[in-house]
Amino acid sequence: MAILEVNGLRKTFGTVTAVEEISFGVEPGEVFTIIGPNGAGKTTTLEMIEGLQKPDAGTITVCGLDWRKDADRIKIKIGVQPQSSALFELLTVEENLGLFATFYPDPLKTEDVLRMINLTEHKNKRVKQLSGGQRQRLAIGLGMISNPEIIFLDEPTTGLDPQARRNIWDIILELKRIGKTTILTTHYMEEAEKLSDRVCIVDQGRVVTLDTPAALIDKLTKEREIRLTMLDGEEAAKETEWLALNQPAIARTEREGSTLRIWSVQPEETLYGIFGFTRERGYRVEQVSIRELSLEDVFIAFTGKEWRD
Ligand SMILES: Nc1ncnc2c1ncn2[C@@H]1O[C@H](COP(=O)(O)OP(=O)(O)OP(=O)(O)O)[C@@H](O)[C@H]1O
């Protein structure tokens, strides 16, 4: 059974329709990522699920509960990473966690959260002495101190350097390992692809597609681009192109000098065929690569927009 179910959500602000029609279900233990262009309606959707905005239409069920009847019970089932501006600058890391813990009936132990967010050795530092990545880890810790079943992380890695981002990924993986459900938004594609069980692409207030990263890429096309550079020059590339064009799995080819690009729906088979041919002819291949498609290609195909990195 879904731990979170959203059906027909809609929200307008005056003449602006922020969310037109959004529906999805999230399974327990999933990392579920919502991505979309600027203004797609992600924040509004999250805020409605978190109980911060009231939908104009639609239903939200969190752990089988409805905001309109069970608000107090939902509040202890969900954890929201606060903006880092909500941290108490003059309190230490441990004191911030301890303070937030007093808001909830059955919080996690502060030392367990410190370990999960990898701040045990900095627990006595005041917030104002922390680096950007450490502050962000503390904010996530505050979101999980209530021991929620679902945790919402809204762009937790924005503005962080690659190492600090990876530290946050470790926390998300740890949350998954202990069975928590994470709802994530990010503007780093690589992050969405690496961490998510499923990705929901939202555009203009609607879900445009929703699946595992691998299935989204497969849905797009099974074609992969093979790039070959021949050491024996243009003639060798021309002959190889001619061979490729006669194979069934090839969609198209392009050649520039001694570099050949081949789009195949069976890239491995195509490579066997090509290498058989080049070996027979004694042609030497200088470089070969297969370009894997990424979530970024999916994003562009579904939204028609460039990623905003
Ligand atoms: N309180 C508000 N009053 C008026 N318009 C709003 C309000 N909140 C959001 N909007 C508008 O609704 C649309 C969706 O905004 P939302 O912030 O949900 O998108 P988003 O996908 O989170 O965008 P971003 O990636 O830029 O954060 C935008 O056009 C935005 O300007």
The ligand as an SDF file (V2000), in Angstrom:
LIG
                    3D

 31 33  0  0  0  0  0  0  0  0999 V2000
    2.0940   32.3400   -3.0310 N   0  0  0  0  0  0  0  0  0  0  0  0
    2.0780   32.4870   -4.3520 C   0  0  0  0  0  0  0  0  0  0  0  0
    1.4240   33.5170   -4.9300 N   0  0  0  0  0  0  0  0  0  0  0  0
    1.3930   33.6670   -6.2640 C   0  0  0  0  0  0  0  0  0  0  0  0
    1.9660   32.8060   -7.1540 N   0  0  0  0  0  0  0  0  0  0  0  0
    2.6260   31.7610   -6.6400 C   0  0  0  0  0  0  0  0  0  0  0  0
    2.7280   31.5440   -5.2250 C   0  0  0  0  0  0  0  0  0  0  0  0
    3.4450   30.4120   -5.0310 N   0  0  0  0  0  0  0  0  0  0  0  0
    3.8010   29.9610   -6.2650 C   0  0  0  0  0  0  0  0  0  0  0  0
    3.2970   30.7590   -7.2370 N   0  0  0  0  0  0  0  0  0  0  0  0
    3.4500   30.5660   -8.6860 C   0  0  0  0  0  0  0  0  0  0  0  0
    3.0570   29.2460   -9.0030 O   0  0  0  0  0  0  0  0  0  0  0  0
    3.9070   28.6860   -9.9790 C   0  0  0  0  0  0  0  0  0  0  0  0
    4.5350   27.4120   -9.4300 C   0  0  0  0  0  0  0  0  0  0  0  0
    5.4540   27.7670   -8.4020 O   0  0  0  0  0  0  0  0  0  0  0  0
    6.2850   26.7150   -7.5350 P   0  0  0  0  0  0  0  0  0  0  0  0
    7.1230   27.5120   -6.6050 O   0  0  0  0  0  0  0  0  0  0  0  0
    5.3860   25.6930   -6.9740 O   0  0  0  0  0  0  0  0  0  0  0  0
    7.1950   26.0460   -8.6660 O   0  0  0  0  0  0  0  0  0  0  0  0
    8.5520   25.2340   -8.5240 P   0  0  0  0  0  0  0  0  0  0  0  0
    8.4240   24.1190   -9.4840 O   0  0  0  0  0  0  0  0  0  0  0  0
    8.8070   24.9050   -7.1070 O   0  0  0  0  0  0  0  0  0  0  0  0
    9.6130   26.2780   -9.0410 O   0  0  0  0  0  0  0  0  0  0  0  0
   11.1520   26.4810   -8.6310 P   0  0  0  0  0  0  0  0  0  0  0  0
   11.8750   25.3270   -9.2170 O   0  0  0  0  0  0  0  0  0  0  0  0
   11.4770   27.7570   -9.3200 O   0  0  0  0  0  0  0  0  0  0  0  0
   11.2080   26.5440   -7.1370 O   0  0  0  0  0  0  0  0  0  0  0  0
    4.9050   29.7620  -10.3470 C   0  0  0  0  0  0  0  0  0  0  0  0
    4.4230   30.4200  -11.4860 O   0  0  0  0  0  0  0  0  0  0  0  0
    4.8870   30.6730   -9.1380 C   0  0  0  0  0  0  0  0  0  0  0  0
    5.2190   31.9940   -9.4920 O   0  0  0  0  0  0  0  0  0  0  0  0
  1  2  1  0
  2  3  1  0
  2  7  2  0
  3  4  2  0
  4  5  1  0
  5  6  2  0
  6  7  1  0
  6 10  1  0
  7  8  1  0
  8  9  2  0
  9 10  1  0
 10 11  1  0
 11 12  1  0
 11 30  1  0
 12 13  1  0
 13 14  1  0
 13 28  1  0
 14 15  1  0
 15 16  1  0
 16 17  2  0
 16 18  1  0
 16 19  1  0
 19 20  1  0
 20 21  2  0
 20 22  1  0
 20 23  1  0
 23 24  1  0
 24 25  2  0
 24 26  1  0
 24 27  1  0
 28 29  1  0
 28 30  1  0
 30 31  1  0
M  END
$$$$
